[in-house]
């Protein structure tokens, strides 16, 4: 069965200025108790929640997969990886750089932590510049001043949002492009990720490619297997294309949830001359007593991790990456490239 079948050519929807996620208080609670068991899925998984039962009973879906398990041929899988190995359309992500700068100042100037915390959100969103704290920066001496001035971007990114809908026979999916280059996560107000951020759109030659459509339709179908697919009005997806350079952190916020119902936390495109970058999934917030680790796995190119998020106890993290000791190529900067998806399901007859 062809999972992607456009009713017409893909539709462009509006000119929205932000990709908006419903606040938790207005969001539907999804019931995963009737999720299709992994062994009954049309897809095949490297690891799933039923294989974790020797640790403890996991009641929420956690699926690690590869492209072959989604039904891609070997050639399709290689072509898909090649398509996204290209960084065209991406731009430097300055937000993580700003966080690193402020964290550095807090470590070196501990008496000014309160002021720096208050400055961070305005700096993060571009409302203020470093000139506002120039008196603090001038207190740095010697190596500390050199190190601060050397802090630069360690990642590049692009985003694209879609509304995914089913054809009338419920056998295929089509998507509607939502035009926005802004992104905001539904996390607590004290979390800097709650602030509006602006990124480049993902290049259209990537998101209009038949293999990308097959990938998105497969994730939509996988999402549908977790619920009663006939009751799904639409699936809202925000797609992330991210490259993190070594040394760097794919998850500078630490163990976290992303503020959405379901996530594809990482589908790995490339690991270039690096060590680290291990994906960890927890059954509970790591800071809470009794939390266990469900999965610790270094995803290889062509592998992804898909699981529930907000409204469930499932948290995730990725360890920092470092330049591999065996690296010989000095021309290419060591890095890890991934694709991710924030997934929100809108059920029928819901206001």
TABEL-V559659 format. One record per residue. N is the residue number from 1. RES is the residue in one letter. SS is DSSP state (a for helix, b for strand, c for the rest). PHI is phi in whole degrees, -180 to 180 (none if undefined). OMEGA is omega in whole degrees, -180 to 180 (none if undefined). Layout:
# TABEL-V559659
N:RES:SS:PHI:OMEGA + N:RES:SS:PHI:OMEGA
This chain:
# TABEL-V559659
1:X:c:none:176 + 2:X:c:-83:-176 + 3:X:c:-73:179 + 4:X:b:-107:179 + 5:X:c:-143:-178 + 6:X:c:-66:173 + 7:X:c:-68:171 + 8:X:c:-147:176 + 9:X:c:-65:-179 + 10:X:c:-51:-173 + 11:X:b:-92:171 + 12:X:b:-95:-176 + 13:X:b:-108:169 + 14:X:c:60:177 + 15:X:c:-137:-177 + 16:X:c:-56:-178 + 17:X:c:-93:178 + 18:X:c:-149:172 + 19:X:b:-88:-169 + 20:X:c:-109:176 + 21:X:c:-107:-180 + 22:X:c:-59:173 + 23:X:c:-57:-177 + 24:X:a:-56:-178 + 25:X:a:-66:-179 + 26:X:a:-106:-174 + 27:X:c:-92:176 + 28:X:c:-69:173 + 29:X:c:-86:-179 + 30:X:c:-91:180 + 31:X:c:-100:-179 + 32:X:c:-94:-178 + 33:X:c:-63:-178 + 34:X:c:-105:178 + 35:X:c:-60:178 + 36:X:c:-61:179 + 37:X:c:-58:-178 + 38:X:a:-53:-178 + 39:X:a:-70:178 + 40:X:a:-99:-179 + 41:X:c:-69:173 + 42:X:c:-74:-179 + 43:X:c:-104:178 + 44:X:c:-119:-172 + 45:X:c:-116:174 + 46:X:c:-72:177 + 47:X:b:-145:174 + 48:X:b:-144:-173 + 49:X:a:-63:-179 + 50:X:a:-70:179 + 51:X:a:-83:-180 + 52:X:a:-99:-174 + 53:X:c:-67:175 + 54:X:c:-72:175 + 55:X:c:-86:175 + 56:X:c:-172:-179 + 57:X:c:-73:178 + 58:X:c:-103:-175 + 59:X:c:-97:-179 + 60:X:c:-115:-176 + 61:X:c:-63:172 + 62:X:b:-136:-173 + 63:X:b:-125:173 + 64:X:b:-104:-171 + 65:X:b:-140:168 + 66:X:b:-129:-175 + 67:X:c:-66:177 + 68:X:a:-61:178 + 69:X:a:-66:176 + 70:X:a:-88:178 + 71:X:c:98:177 + 72:X:c:-81:171 + 73:X:c:-74:179 + 74:X:a:-59:180 + 75:X:a:-67:179 + 76:X:a:-61:-180 + 77:X:a:-63:180 + 78:X:a:-66:179 + 79:X:a:-65:179 + 80:X:a:-67:178 + 81:X:a:-60:-180 + 82:X:a:-63:-180 + 83:X:a:-55:-176 + 84:X:a:-97:171 + 85:X:a:-71:177 + 86:X:c:-78:-178 + 87:X:c:-98:179 + 88:X:c:-59:-180 + 89:X:c:90:-180 + 90:X:c:-89:179 + 91:X:b:-141:180 + 92:X:b:-60:177 + 93:X:c:-93:-176 + 94:X:a:-82:-175 + 95:X:a:-66:179 + 96:X:a:-68:177 + 97:X:a:-62:-179 + 98:X:a:-63:178 + 99:X:a:-64:-180 + 100:X:a:-63:179 + 101:X:a:-63:-178 + 102:X:a:-70:178 + 103:X:a:-62:178 + 104:X:a:-62:-180 + 105:X:a:-63:179 + 106:X:a:-65:179 + 107:X:a:-70:-175 + 108:X:a:-86:-179 + 109:X:c:-128:-171 + 110:X:a:-61:-180 + 111:X:a:-74:-176 + 112:X:a:-116:-175 + 113:X:a:-60:-178 + 114:X:a:-63:180 + 115:X:a:-65:-179 + 116:X:a:-67:176 + 117:X:a:-62:179 + 118:X:a:-69:-179 + 119:X:a:-78:-169 + 120:X:a:-57:-175 + 121:X:a:-62:180 + 122:X:a:-68:177 + 123:X:a:-69:-179 + 124:X:a:-57:-177 + 125:X:c:-92:178 + 126:X:c:87:179 + 127:X:c:-76:177 + 128:X:c:-136:-180 + 129:X:c:-120:-178 + 130:X:a:-61:179 + 131:X:a:-60:-180 + 132:X:a:-66:-180 + 133:X:a:-122:-178 + 134:X:a:-61:179 + 135:X:a:-65:178 + 136:X:a:-75:-179 + 137:X:a:-61:-179 + 138:X:c:-68:178 + 139:X:c:-78:178 + 140:X:c:-70:-178 + 141:X:c:-128:171 + 142:X:a:55:-177 + 143:X:a:-60:-179 + 144:X:a:-62:178 + 145:X:a:-67:178 + 146:X:a:-64:-179 + 147:X:a:-64:179 + 148:X:a:-64:-179 + 149:X:a:-68:-179 + 150:X:c:-90:180 + 151:X:c:-70:-180 + 152:X:c:-132:-180 + 153:X:c:-62:177 + 154:X:c:-118:177 + 155:X:b:-153:171 + 156:X:b:-127:-171 + 157:X:b:-156:165 + 158:X:b:-142:178 + 159:X:b:-137:172 + 160:X:b:-156:180 + 161:X:b:-112:-179 + 162:X:b:-138:161 + 163:X:b:-104:-178 + 164:X:b:-104:-179 + 165:X:b:-128:180 + 166:X:b:-93:170 + 167:X:c:-68:-175 + 168:X:c:-56:180 + 169:X:c:-85:180 + 170:X:c:62:-177 + 171:X:c:-102:-178 + 172:X:c:-144:-178 + 173:X:b:-127:170 + 174:X:b:-137:-178 + 175:X:b:-129:-179 + 176:X:b:-116:176 + 177:X:b:-70:173 + 178:X:b:-108:-174 + 179:X:c:-82:175 + 180:X:c:-162:173 + 181:X:c:-115:177 + 182:X:b:-108:-176 + 183:X:b:-145:-178 + 184:X:c:-145:-178 + 185:X:c:-102:-179 + 186:X:c:-89:177 + 187:X:c:-127:-176 + 188:X:c:-61:-175 + 189:X:c:-61:180 + 190:X:c:-77:-180 + 191:X:c:-86:-177 + 192:X:a:-59:179 + 193:X:a:-70:177 + 194:X:a:-76:-180 + 195:X:c:-79:180 + 196:X:c:-71:178 + 197:X:b:-122:-179 + 198:X:b:-121:180 + 199:X:c:-134:174 + 200:X:b:-67:169 + 201:X:b:-70:173 + 202:X:c:-66:-177 + 203:X:c:-56:-176 + 204:X:a:-63:180 + 205:X:a:-68:174 + 206:X:a:-87:-175 + 207:X:a:-75:177 + 208:X:c:-97:-178 + 209:X:c:-71:-179 + 210:X:a:-56:-180 + 211:X:a:-72:174 + 212:X:a:-66:179 + 213:X:a:-62:177 + 214:X:a:-65:180 + 215:X:a:-63:-179 + 216:X:a:-64:179 + 217:X:a:-64:178 + 218:X:a:-66:178 + 219:X:a:-68:176 + 220:X:a:-63:179 + 221:X:a:-65:177 + 222:X:a:-62:175 + 223:X:a:-62:179 + 224:X:a:-61:179 + 225:X:a:-71:180 + 226:X:c:-81:-176 + 227:X:c:-134:172 + 228:X:c:-84:-172 + 229:X:a:-57:-178 + 230:X:a:-65:-178 + 231:X:a:-93:-178 + 232:X:b:-87:175 + 233:X:b:-78:177 + 234:X:b:-164:175 + 235:X:b:-120:179 + 236:X:b:-96:-179 + 237:X:b:-123:168 + 238:X:b:-114:-175 + 239:X:b:-97:180 + 240:X:b:-122:173 + 241:X:b:-113:-169 + 242:X:b:-135:169 + 243:X:b:-121:177 + 244:X:b:-110:-178 + 245:X:b:-97:180 + 246:X:c:-90:-3 + 247:X:c:-77:-178 + 248:X:b:-169:-178 + 249:X:c:-120:174 + 250:X:c:-67:-179 + 251:X:c:-135:-177 + 252:X:c:-64:179 + 253:X:c:-79:-177 + 254:X:c:82:176 + 255:X:c:-56:-170 + 256:X:b:-162:163 + 257:X:c:-114:-175 + 258:X:c:-98:177 + 259:X:c:80:178 + 260:X:c:-136:-172 + 261:X:c:-69:-176 + 262:X:b:-138:180 + 263:X:b:-136:159 + 264:X:b:-99:-171 + 265:X:b:-68:178 + 266:X:b:-163:164 + 267:X:b:-116:-170 + 268:X:b:-83:176 + 269:X:b:-95:-173 + 270:X:b:-155:168 + 271:X:b:-122:-172 + 272:X:b:-109:173 + 273:X:c:57:-179 + 274:X:b:-131:165 + 275:X:b:-117:180 + 276:X:b:88:-178 + 277:X:c:74:179 + 278:X:c:-86:177 + 279:X:b:-85:179 + 280:X:b:-126:177 + 281:X:b:-118:-176 + 282:X:b:-113:171 + 283:X:b:-99:-177 + 284:X:c:123:177 + 285:X:c:-66:-176 + 286:X:c:-57:-179 + 287:X:c:-79:-177 + 288:X:c:-91:178 + 289:X:c:-66:177 + 290:X:c:91:179 + 291:X:c:-68:179 + 292:X:b:-120:175 + 293:X:b:-92:-179 + 294:X:b:-85:-175 + 295:X:b:-139:166 + 296:X:b:-132:-175 + 297:X:b:-149:172 + 298:X:c:-87:-179 + 299:X:c:-67:177 + 300:X:c:-94:177 + 301:X:c:-52:-178 + 302:X:c:94:179 + 303:X:b:-117:-179 + 304:X:b:-141:179 + 305:X:b:-126:-172 + 306:X:b:-126:-180 + 307:X:b:-162:178 + 308:X:b:-75:-175 + 309:X:c:-140:-176 + 310:X:c:-58:-178 + 311:X:c:90:176 + 312:X:c:-132:-178 + 313:X:c:-84:-175 + 314:X:b:-84:177 + 315:X:b:-117:180 + 316:X:b:-148:-177 + 317:X:b:-161:172 + 318:X:b:-131:-178 + 319:X:c:-71:179 + 320:X:c:-59:176 + 321:X:b:-111:178 + 322:X:b:-130:175 + 323:X:b:-65:-180 + 324:X:c:-68:179 + 325:X:c:-66:-178 + 326:X:c:-89:-177 + 327:X:c:-62:178 + 328:X:c:-111:-174 + 329:X:c:-86:-178 + 330:X:c:-87:-177 + 331:X:c:-85:-178 + 332:X:c:-104:-178 + 333:X:c:-73:180 + 334:X:c:-58:-175 + 335:X:b:-164:175 + 336:X:b:-129:179 + 337:X:b:-111:-178 + 338:X:b:-138:169 + 339:X:b:-115:178 + 340:X:b:-140:179 + 341:X:b:-141:165 + 342:X:b:-94:-172 + 343:X:b:-125:176 + 344:X:b:-122:-179 + 345:X:b:-104:175 + 346:X:b:-108:-179 + 347:X:b:-87:179 + 348:X:c:-67:178 + 349:X:c:59:178 + 350:X:c:-123:180 + 351:X:c:-110:none
